[in-house]
């Protein structure tokens, strides 16, 4: 019985460590994605920025998005359900930001928009992933 109890304690400790790692990874990747999105915002608001600079910034955001997405999955797997649900809410919110940027880039590539003015209101997208 003592061996079984020790084994259960080790399993619980391992599960707690796994959740901590998953939560820490999500926090770190969210902060990184937020910083990259702020830099991207600065680039698209700069009237001297070029389409090449926009592309580089969006490529960086896309790469960081992949890391963030993987971190969300790690939290969903680690659980509990309340943490998984909160991670999904965060993913949807960050997706809205990413989608707005990608829509802008597509419009800019089609030459229908230029640098974003600080006075322009943000457009809300009704689509969800």
N, C-alpha and C positions, 0 to 999 in steps of 0.2 A: 504494500500500500504506500509506503514512504517513497519508493521509487516512482510510482505512478504520480504521486503528488508533485514530486520534484520535476518530473517530465512536463506536467501541466503548467507549472510555474514558468519553466523555461519557454514553453510555447507561448504563454501569455506575454512574457517579456519580449520575445522575438516579435510578436505581433505589434506590441506597443512601439518598439524601435522602428519597425517597418512603417507604421503610421506616421511617426515623427519625421522620418526621412521623406515620406511622400508629402506631408504637409509643408515641410521646409522647402522641398523642391518646387512646390506650387507657389509658395510665397516668393521665392527667389526668381522664378521664371515670370511671375506676374510683374514684379518690380522691373525686371529687364525689359519686358514687352512694353510696359508703360513708358520707360525711358526712351526706347527706340521710337515709339509713336510720337513722343514729344519732339524728338529730333526730326522726325519725318514732317511733323507739323511746321517746324521752323523752316525746313527746306521748301515746302510748298507755299509758304507765306512770303518767302523771299522773292522779291520781284526780279532779282538778278539770277535766280536759280535757272538751271537748264533742264530739259527733258532727261538728259543723261544722269544728272544728279537725282532727279525724281526716281528714275529706275533703280539706281544704286540704293537709295533709301528704302524703296519698297521691297527690294530683294532682301535687304537686311531684316526688315520687319517680317517678311514671309519666313525667313529662316528661324527667327526668334519665335514666331507663332508656332512653328512645328515643335519646338522645345516645350513651349507653354502647353500645347495640346497633349503632349506626352505626359506632362506633369499632372494634368487634369485626370487622365486615365489612371495614373498611379494612385491618386486619391480615391477615385471611384472603386478601384480594386481593393485598396486598403480599408475603406469604410471608416466609420459606420455609415449607414444610409443617410443620416443627416449631413455628414461631411460630403458625401457623394453628391447630394442634392445641392448643397452650397457651391461645390466646385462646378457643377453644371450651370448654375445661375451666373457665376463668374465667367465661364466660358462663353455663354451667350452674350453677355455684356461686352466682353473683349472682341467677340466676333463682329458685333455691330460696329465697333470702332474700325476694325480691320476692313470690313465690307465698305464702309464709307470711304476709306482711303483708296481701296481698289476701284470703286466707282469713279472717284475723282481722277485717278490715274488713267482709267479707260477714256474718260471724257477729254482729259488733257492730251492723250495720244491721238485722239480724233480731232484735236485742235478746237474743241468746242468750249474749252475753258483755259484759263491761264493761271498764274499764281493766285492763290486764295487770299482774298482781302480779309483783314481782321474784322472789318465791319459786316461781312456777310454772315447771316445766321446759319447755324448748323442745320442740315437737312436730316430728318429722321427717316430711317428706312424701316418699313413695316415687315420686311422679310426676315425670317429666322432661319438658322441653319437646319 
